[in-house]
Amino acid sequence: MESIGVRPSYDFLTMNLHFLKGRKLLITAGVYESEVAEKVQDTFEKYRETQSYKEAILSTANTLQLSKASVTSYLPYQKGVYFPSTADKEKISVGAERQRRYRAIRKLRSEPTEEHLWETVLLYCGVQFKTYSGLPFTYEIRKGRSGEYTKELWIDRRGKSKSLAWSSVLLALGNIKKVGEVVERPKALSDIRGVTYIYGMFYRFG
């Protein structure tokens, strides 16, 4: 059975929607999660780097032994043109934004550098995370007078904001490299200010 991260109150039969189309709508909205969906999207993105959209779908279907229709239903709807990675997320489609995040996370996992971490953190501004105890939070990164992003994250928790220094995030990243294994609790990253939020971010980044 697949798991849905958020259980919407949509009734596709009432809405007269086909199940695959309904699932695609939920994925596009970012409220549907499952291991199969993630595997399909990751596989598709790998092929997409060197193949056209249609070729990548066929390659993904062959690799995962799924039908073309099934693969398509696990991908978000696309609209408009693809914007460069520097484009503001307000100017791109939901699907394009999700794909940018997948690409950033893959680079971060394969090469956990400060540059790749910063790229990923920027792309996840406004996205909801959860602490180890399950409490939701988001963060934002503000721009200075020069128009450049400041190296400071503002954590939004229950309507209150607290700052998180980028140096603390980097310190936690360095400690993960030293551990070299799955980090099961925030304190395993050392006693860093804001570690409960850093852990929640790193957990989602994989």
N, C-alpha and C positions, 0 to 999 in steps of 0.2 A: 504494500500500500504506500502511496506517496503521501507526504505530509505537506500541508499548506501552512505556511508561517502565520498568516492572518486569515481567519475564517470569515470571508465576506458573507453578507446576508443576501447574496444574489441567487435567484432561482432561474436557471437557464431554461428550464422547460416553460416557465411562465413567460420568459422573455423571448421564447421561440428561437433560441440560439443553439446551434450545434455545439456539442461538448468541446470539440477541438477549438472552435472559434472562441468559445467562452474562456477556455484556458489561456488562449493567446492574449485575450483582452486583459486577463488578470496579470499575466506576465508583463505585458506592456505597462500596466499600472504599477508594477513593482510589489504586488501583494500576494504573489504565488511563489512558493519555494519548494523544491524537491531535489533529491539527489539526481534523478534522471534529467530534470530540466537543467541543472548545473552542468552535468556531463555533456549534454547535447550542446549547450551554449559554448562551453569551453572548447569542445571538439570543432564546432563550426568556426569559431574565431581563429583557431590555428590554421584551418584550411583557407579561411578568408584572407589571410595575410598574403597568399600567393595565387588565389583563385578568384574567379568571379563569384557573385552571389549564388547563381544557379549551380555552378560547379561545386561550390563549397557545401551546398545542401545535399547534392548527390553523394559527395565523398563522405559526408557525415552519416548519411543513411546507410551507405555500404559498410562503413567502419563499425557502426553500432547495431547493424542489422535491424534497422527500423525503416518504415515506409517514408517516402518523401513527405507525405501529408503530416505524418507524426512529427518528423523533424521540424517542419515549418511551424507546427502548432506550439512548439517549445521555444520559438524565437519571438522576440517582441516585434510589433508592427513597425515598419520603417516608413518614414515620410521625409520629403525634402532631400537636400543633398548633405553629404558628410562634410562637416566643418573640421578644420585643423584642431589639434589638441589644445591650442591656445584660445579657442573660441569660448565665450561665456556659455554656461550651460543653459541659460535662458534662451539662447539663439538656436539650440539644436533640439532634435526630437528626443523623446524619452528613450527610444531604442538606441539611438546613437550615443546618448549619454551612458547608458548601461554598458555598451560595448567599449567605450573609452575606459570605464572602470575595470572591466574584465582584462583589458590589455595591460593596464597599469598594475593590477594585482599580479598578473603572470610575470611581469618584469621584476616586481618586488620579490616574489617568491624565488625566482631563479637567481637574482642578484640583489640582495638586501642592502642597497646603498642608501646614503642620505638623499641623494637626488631622486631615486625611485620612490622612497618613502614620502618625500615631500609632494611629488606628483600625485601619489595615491591619496594623501591626506587632503590635498586641494580638491580633488574630484569628489570626495565624500563629505564635503561641507554641507550641512543641512540634513544629512541622512541620519536616521535614528539608529543609535547603538544601545547596547545594554551592558550594565556593569556585571561583575561576577555574580552578584546577588539578584540580578534580573531587573534592576531599576533603569528605566529608559533615559537617554540623554542625547543631545545633539551638540554640535559645535560650529562656530563660524571663525573665519580668519579675516580680519579687517585690513583695509588698505590705508597706508600712510598718506601724507600730503603729496608725496611724489607719485602716487598712484600705484606703487608697488605693494605687494602683500607684506605685512609685518610677520616676523617669525614668532607669533604668539597665537594660541588657540583660546577662544572664549567658549567655555563649556556652559551650555544652557541646561539647567536641571531644575525642574519645577518653577520655571519662570525667573530663576535667579542665575546670574552669570558669574563665573569665576575664571580667572586667567590660568592658562597652562603654558609654561615656557617650552619652547621648541627644544631647548637644551635638555629638558627632562625626558622628552620623547626620545631623543637620540641616545641618552644614557640607558634607557630601557631597551632600545634596539641593540646596543652593545652588549648588554647583559644577556639578551636572548642568544646571541652568537656564542657567548661563553658557556651558557647552559648546554646548548647543542641538542636539546631534546624538547619534548612537549612541556610547556610551562602550565602547570595545573592551577596555580593560584597567583593573584596579583603580587603578593609579598615575595614570591620567588624571583621577581624582577628587582628586588632590593627595596629599601625604604625610600622611594622617590615620591616627591610631592605630586599628587594627582595620579598615582599609579593605578588606582581603581578604574579611571577613565582610559588611561593608556592601554591597560590590559583588555578592556572592552573593544577598543579600536583594533588592536593587534589580533585579537581572537577572530574578528570578522574578516580581517585581511588575510587570515590563514597563516 
